[in-house]
């Protein structure tokens, strides 16, 4: 596939050297490398005492660990994480679309957890005991703490879809880029989905297959991924001169909550063959053998009340069955089971932290970071990076019996891949759009594709996980 961008003919398989040359010419990219939106600065060596326990081994946990080690003199830190393999999860979409190899997404937690300075317990927490300031391990051992950082991430609950088993993914036209095992360091959903792309391409040579993409209404990590898979697979067929009948069934009311980006995504859809959007459609069950997906269409309609002579809104819920040849499933998601069994969650089922301070609302010696947090915005790595400096400054303030001053503004970022070679870099916070650069933030651009594919992983590996950015 070849793309023409601003007079430059550019292959989607752009070499790293050429990409970096192009990026190197851009003041935008230079700004990315030199700037950080962190609004808080710490003393080089804070002299505070207390045992800090971090639960988790993903992005948020490692970022918190690295920042704490940089901020506190002689810290007493224990990290509880069973995984030595660290998955660079943003790249799963690139593997799924044939732009990266699966080997490219694995990192080593040993590079970030220095066991000479940190107590690393390679186990999992089975129970949280906040009233006793302790956690219980899977082995049965209890670990006490003075301060706790919950960084357990988010889990996919495929079993909540009736008729679906994890083992079905990769068979009968079913894929899901989200399928991975963070404990054992596998990301089979990415490779399964790349095979699915090619199976779809083969099928499209003889007929227009029916392709269905789903998204739940509940919070998920990387909320743009379901649409990324839609647009990239459609573009993969388009570049081969092939087409399909696409249906995007989402539990949400729109393609995106920001109007300008929502409008741009509707424009994006017009470049492909017919895409039918089914809003407020919640996947309930799947008939794997017969390739039928059953949804509940929940909506409101105005009904005239003759007695009171007024119109009133009435909630409706219809069952809708959609036939498909291929389906990409985004499962419902939640905190890990040990947290679901605890009293640390809010009434929506997420870690009950203040959306600005990231401190637990009831247990003041507990903080959250990353996807597990019950806050309005952002279950993304970009959010976790912005959580890091706020969490560390506020935790140190608690350790010093001072008022909390650092505030998280809700920043998150979603690189929406609208085709091979173009991305909408959707940046926003609690107040609305929050673009880092003076560009039309809703427009798809090749520079964001090159940045996401070639630059973000080195930044993640060498700057974000080490607490430097």
VOGU-3710 file (C-alpha; in Angstrom, 3 decimals, decimal comma):
1> xxxxxxxxxx> 0,000/0,000/0,000  1,222/3,466/-0,866  0,094/6,729/0,622  0,696/10,211/-0,766  1,109/12,704/2,051  1,746/16,393/1,380  3,526/15,552/-1,847  5,558/12,748/-0,294  4,835/9,238/-1,502  4,962/7,141/1,624
11> xxxxxxxxxx> 4,627/3,396/2,111  2,693/2,176/5,123  5,755/0,048/5,812  7,786/3,218/6,247  11,244/2,414/7,540  12,117/3,618/11,024  14,966/5,709/9,582  12,712/7,464/7,066  10,005/7,986/9,665  12,434/9,538/12,095
21> xxxxxxxxxx> 13,803/11,777/9,342  10,299/13,010/8,625  9,503/13,430/12,296  12,833/15,114/12,892  11,793/17,870/10,519  8,706/18,558/12,567  8,703/21,109/15,391  5,653/19,274/16,683  7,690/16,136/17,310  10,446/18,141/18,911
31> xxxxxxxxxx> 7,892/19,596/21,283  6,703/16,096/22,167  10,178/15,053/23,205  10,984/18,207/25,124  7,729/18,917/26,894  5,773/17,237/29,649  2,304/18,205/30,774  3,091/17,241/34,348  2,232/20,288/36,407  4,005/19,140/39,557
41> xxxxxxxxxx> 7,658/19,102/40,565  9,177/17,284/43,542  12,292/17,757/45,586  15,116/15,529/44,398  15,155/13,601/47,703  12,119/13,672/49,986  13,003/12,432/53,472  9,786/10,613/54,422  9,153/7,277/56,081  6,574/4,542/55,673
51> xxxxxxxxxx> 6,121/1,211/53,939  4,614/1,655/50,488  3,029/-1,334/48,754  2,243/-1,189/45,029  -0,146/-3,814/43,664  0,246/-4,414/39,941  2,920/-4,844/37,296  1,599/-2,854/34,350  2,102/0,693/33,137  0,664/2,527/36,134
61> xxxxxxxxxx> 2,483/0,386/38,684  5,894/0,716/37,037  5,478/4,458/36,442  4,513/4,964/40,098  7,437/2,848/41,289  9,975/4,712/39,167  8,697/8,131/40,207  8,670/7,213/43,897  12,260/5,994/43,699  13,256/9,272/42,078
71> xxxxxxxxxx> 11,427/11,341/44,685  12,055/9,629/48,046  15,367/9,141/49,796  15,791/5,467/50,782  12,180/4,450/50,070  10,652/1,320/51,611  8,726/-0,066/48,646  7,221/-3,482/47,999  5,698/-4,240/44,610  3,375/-7,222/44,247
81> xxxxxxxxxx> 3,291/-8,356/40,628  3,453/-11,903/39,237  4,541/-10,867/35,745  8,117/-10,527/34,573  6,912/-9,922/31,015  5,523/-6,427/30,488  3,193/-5,993/27,512  3,324/-2,714/25,619  -0,425/-2,800/25,091  -0,833/0,172/22,699
91> xxxxxxxxxx> 0,995/-1,869/20,061  -1,538/-4,700/20,067  -3,545/-2,816/17,428  -0,431/-2,447/15,262  0,259/-6,188/15,513  -3,401/-6,884/14,734  -3,151/-4,782/11,564  0,178/-6,195/10,374  2,300/-3,130/11,175  4,354/-4,685/13,991
101> xxxxxxxxxx> 5,526/-8,152/14,957  4,291/-9,723/18,176  7,853/-9,819/19,544  7,939/-6,017/19,371  5,427/-5,552/22,174  7,121/-7,431/25,018  9,329/-5,698/27,592  11,017/-7,027/30,741  9,893/-5,814/34,159  13,330/-6,745/35,481
111> xxxxxxxxxx> 14,607/-3,670/33,648  12,450/-1,441/35,867  12,248/-3,263/39,203  15,637/-3,175/40,937  15,433/-5,924/43,553  18,450/-4,454/45,354  16,274/-1,462/46,198  12,722/-2,819/45,987  11,055/-5,882/47,480  9,430/-7,642/44,521
121> xxxxxxxxxx> 6,857/-10,277/45,483  6,035/-12,310/42,378  2,542/-13,231/43,439  -0,979/-11,902/43,100  -3,199/-10,270/45,694  -6,261/-12,389/46,433  -7,772/-10,111/49,083  -7,575/-6,469/50,097  -7,912/-5,731/53,825  -7,964/-1,905/54,033
131> xxxxxxxxxx> -9,289/-1,835/57,596  -6,195/-3,776/58,687  -3,743/-2,066/56,279  -2,840/-5,360/54,651  -3,319/-7,483/51,553  -3,478/-11,259/51,333  -1,507/-13,030/48,628  -2,644/-15,982/46,553  -0,177/-18,036/48,609  -2,041/-17,055/51,781
141> xxxxxxxxxx> 0,677/-14,752/53,123  -0,410/-11,370/54,485  1,557/-8,242/53,594  1,121/-5,117/55,701  1,542/-1,543/54,528  1,445/2,045/55,674  0,473/3,284/52,227  -1,061/1,374/49,326  -1,057/2,111/45,601  -3,647/0,129/43,646
151> xxxxxxxxxx> -2,503/-0,326/40,049  -4,226/-3,575/39,148  -5,527/-2,439/35,782  -8,603/-3,853/34,134  -9,740/-7,332/33,128  -11,765/-8,544/30,146  -14,902/-10,527/30,993  -15,659/-12,558/27,870  -17,737/-14,983/29,922  -20,362/-12,276/30,471
161> xxxxxxxxxx> -21,356/-12,734/26,818  -23,637/-15,764/26,827  -22,493/-18,517/24,491  -18,913/-17,227/24,184  -15,794/-18,855/25,589  -12,272/-17,484/25,309  -11,391/-20,590/23,325  -13,849/-19,509/20,615  -11,751/-16,471/19,755  -9,753/-17,328/16,674
171> xxxxxxxxxx> -12,414/-19,744/15,393  -15,609/-19,380/13,356  -14,785/-15,852/12,220  -14,378/-14,475/15,768  -11,564/-12,150/16,820  -10,776/-9,784/19,686  -7,644/-7,656/19,841  -8,117/-7,383/23,610  -7,440/-11,066/24,313  -4,246/-11,244/26,364
181> xxxxxxxxxx> -2,888/-12,585/29,635  -0,926/-9,956/31,494  0,249/-12,395/34,174  1,832/-14,784/31,694  2,806/-12,162/29,137  0,793/-13,291/26,127  -1,172/-11,213/23,638  -2,752/-13,819/21,406  -5,648/-11,524/20,483  -3,296/-9,381/18,403
191> xxxxxxxxxx> -2,014/-12,244/16,249  -5,476/-13,810/16,025  -6,851/-10,517/14,722  -4,126/-10,193/12,076  -5,056/-13,693/10,877  -8,687/-12,534/10,953  -7,793/-9,563/8,706  -6,372/-11,966/6,160  -9,229/-14,465/6,436  -11,596/-11,558/5,826
201> xxxxxxxxxx> -9,577/-10,522/2,780  -9,715/-14,045/1,373  -13,478/-14,254/1,903  -14,013/-10,857/0,258  -12,519/-12,165/-2,982  -15,630/-14,266/-3,597  -18,425/-12,272/-1,907  -19,126/-9,252/0,276  -18,869/-10,696/3,785  -20,937/-9,332/6,658
211> xxxxxxxxxx> -18,540/-7,964/9,272  -19,721/-7,008/12,756  -17,810/-4,977/15,362  -19,041/-4,594/18,944  -18,411/-2,219/21,837  -20,031/-2,319/25,302  -21,500/0,753/26,960  -19,427/0,233/30,114  -15,880/1,652/30,442  -13,133/-0,177/28,547
221> xxxxxxxxxx> -9,425/0,377/28,156  -8,551/2,255/25,003  -12,106/3,185/24,153  -11,183/3,887/20,534  -9,882/0,386/19,770  -13,205/-1,056/18,513  -13,380/1,652/15,842  -9,680/1,294/15,068  -10,295/-2,337/14,143  -13,275/-1,314/12,005
231> xxxxxxxxxx> -11,413/1,324/9,995  -8,131/-0,558/9,634  -9,780/-3,781/8,462  -11,994/-1,807/6,067  -8,934/0,022/4,721  -7,073/-3,281/4,401  -9,809/-4,514/2,074  -10,135/-1,171/0,274  -6,435/-1,117/-0,635  -6,853/-4,592/-2,134
241> xxxxxxxxxx> -9,841/-3,463/-4,198  -12,240/-5,449/-2,023  -15,234/-4,574/0,106  -17,627/-5,853/2,750  -20,828/-4,980/4,594  -19,805/-3,427/7,916  -21,894/-3,022/11,063  -20,633/-1,187/14,130  -22,826/-2,066/17,124  -22,001/0,015/20,170
251> xxxxxxxxxx> -23,660/0,443/23,521  -22,872/4,162/23,337  -25,012/6,927/21,847  -22,417/8,274/19,399  -19,106/7,457/17,742  -17,289/9,885/20,051  -18,368/12,161/22,883  -16,613/15,258/21,466  -18,812/16,675/18,648  -15,987/17,693/16,295
261> xxxxxxxxxx> -14,355/14,271/16,464  -17,729/12,549/16,169  -18,384/14,502/12,962  -14,937/13,649/11,591  -15,463/9,939/12,282  -18,733/10,021/10,354  -16,772/11,565/7,459  -14,169/8,816/7,830  -16,844/6,165/7,473  -17,863/7,555/4,081
271> xxxxxxxxxx> -14,506/6,594/2,552  -15,395/2,935/3,013  -18,226/0,796/1,735  -21,452/0,962/3,650  -20,953/1,126/7,429  -24,143/0,761/9,435  -23,982/2,171/12,952  -26,186/0,574/15,591  -26,094/2,808/18,656  -27,188/1,740/22,151
281> xxxxxxxxxx> -26,860/-1,918/21,180  -25,520/-4,101/23,987  -24,147/-7,523/23,025  -25,892/-10,129/25,165  -25,112/-13,456/23,540  -23,549/-15,095/20,546  -24,372/-18,254/18,605  -20,872/-19,265/17,603  -21,906/-22,095/15,286  -24,643/-20,239/13,402
291> xxxxxxxxxx> -22,894/-16,852/13,470  -25,653/-14,834/15,093  -25,181/-12,093/17,687  -28,026/-11,006/19,950  -28,158/-7,457/21,289  -30,415/-5,514/23,595  -31,263/-2,177/21,996  -31,955/0,126/24,936  -33,455/3,502/24,096  -36,032/6,085/25,098
301> xxxxxxxxxx> -38,991/7,293/23,097  -41,630/9,905/23,664  -45,120/8,558/24,302  -48,264/10,669/24,535  -50,167/10,270/27,797  -53,817/10,888/26,929  -54,877/11,195/30,577  -52,424/13,997/31,369  -52,235/15,247/27,765  -48,439/15,382/27,816
311> xxxxxxxxxx> -45,554/13,587/26,162  -43,283/11,617/28,457  -40,155/9,576/27,859  -40,459/5,828/28,205  -37,517/3,421/28,331  -37,591/0,605/25,788  -35,449/-2,488/25,341  -35,742/-4,547/22,164  -33,913/-7,748/21,299  -32,025/-7,489/18,015
321> xxxxxxxxxx> -30,328/-10,394/16,222  -27,579/-9,607/13,695  -26,142/-12,215/11,326  -22,453/-12,021/10,510  -19,652/-13,808/8,704  -16,896/-12,196/10,782  -17,113/-10,523/14,180  -14,652/-8,493/16,249  -15,703/-8,518/19,903  -14,871/-5,968/22,571
331> xxxxxxxxxx> -15,798/-7,619/25,872  -17,229/-6,020/29,008  -14,443/-5,030/31,410  -14,029/-4,527/35,143  -11,452/-4,391/37,938  -9,796/-7,693/38,848  -11,800/-10,151/40,952  -9,895/-9,499/44,179  -10,926/-5,847/44,013  -14,511/-6,689/43,084
341> xxxxxxxxxx> -14,675/-8,701/46,314  -13,332/-5,768/48,372  -14,973/-2,668/49,840  -12,680/-0,328/47,906  -14,988/0,207/44,931  -17,612/2,853/44,237  -21,213/2,192/43,246  -20,157/1,936/39,590  -17,703/-0,848/40,390  -14,375/1,013/40,107
351> xxxxxxxxxx> -11,737/2,088/42,641  -13,301/4,910/44,638  -10,720/7,657/44,291  -11,085/11,409/44,073  -10,931/12,409/40,410  -8,399/15,167/41,089  -6,132/13,881/43,881  -6,371/10,126/43,046  -6,638/9,500/46,800  -9,207/6,967/47,984
361> xxxxxxxxxx> -12,291/8,752/49,280  -12,591/6,634/52,441  -9,099/5,231/53,050  -6,738/8,196/52,963  -3,553/6,068/52,858  -4,646/4,437/49,593  -4,169/5,868/46,101  -5,016/4,597/42,638  -3,336/4,884/39,262  -4,333/3,780/35,787
371> xxxxxxxxxx> -7,341/1,928/34,411  -8,682/0,769/37,779  -9,586/4,290/38,903  -13,252/5,243/39,052  -12,845/8,663/37,459  -14,728/10,221/34,527  -11,972/10,111/31,911  -9,313/7,961/30,463  -8,507/4,288/30,760  -5,365/4,739/28,667
381> xxxxxxxxxx> -1,612/4,678/29,100  -1,639/8,416/28,421  -3,847/8,940/31,457  -1,619/6,760/33,636  1,394/8,863/32,663  -0,411/11,971/33,875  -1,594/10,215/37,027  1,986/9,446/38,027  3,315/12,856/39,130  0,010/13,760/40,810
391> xxxxxxxxxx> -0,121/10,512/42,766  3,490/10,734/43,922  3,278/14,351/45,059  0,025/13,741/46,911  1,235/10,516/48,523  4,327/12,315/49,804  2,081/15,091/51,125  0,099/12,505/53,091  3,342/11,013/54,420  4,347/14,519/55,586
401> xxxxxxxxxx> 0,893/15,282/57,039  0,451/18,124/54,571  -2,512/19,172/52,460  -2,813/17,639/49,013  -2,036/20,168/46,308  -1,462/18,245/43,064  -4,486/17,839/40,811  -5,139/15,552/37,857  -7,009/17,514/35,188  -8,546/14,467/33,509
411> xxxxxxxxxx> -6,125/14,419/30,576  -6,324/11,414/28,307  -5,421/10,697/24,714  -6,884/8,348/22,135  -4,978/7,893/18,854  -7,896/7,004/16,583  -6,573/5,149/13,547  -8,913/6,068/10,716  -6,895/4,311/7,989  -3,402/2,987/7,413
421> xxxxxxxxxx> -1,173/6,038/7,669  -3,528/8,461/9,452  -4,575/9,067/13,043  -6,837/11,522/14,839  -4,936/12,363/18,027  -7,904/12,931/20,328  -6,671/14,702/23,465  -9,137/15,862/26,081  -9,642/16,358/29,804  -12,478/16,997/32,227
431> xxxxxxxxxx> -13,264/20,327/30,577  -13,220/19,182/26,946  -10,656/19,174/24,107  -7,076/19,595/25,325  -4,790/19,468/22,271  -1,101/19,700/23,060  -0,282/21,357/19,741  -1,848/24,229/17,745  -3,434/21,987/15,115  -7,029/21,108/14,291
441> xxxxxxxxxx> -7,194/18,329/16,847  -10,021/16,477/15,093  -8,225/16,043/11,750  -6,545/12,742/10,773  -2,823/13,308/10,172  0,051/11,163/8,959  2,434/12,703/11,522  0,427/11,119/14,344  0,590/7,735/12,641  4,373/7,990/12,347
451> xxxxxxxxxx> 4,631/9,211/15,933  2,425/6,424/17,296  4,098/3,671/15,296  7,748/4,703/15,486  8,271/7,049/18,428  5,818/6,181/21,174  7,308/2,824/22,133  10,844/4,224/22,716  9,307/7,052/24,743  7,267/4,539/26,737
461> xxxxxxxxx> 10,225/2,235/27,299  12,937/4,770/28,122  11,036/7,780/29,466  7,579/6,880/30,774  8,331/3,602/32,560  11,484/5,072/34,076  9,590/8,065/35,475  11,469/10,612/33,389  8,405/11,738/31,390
//
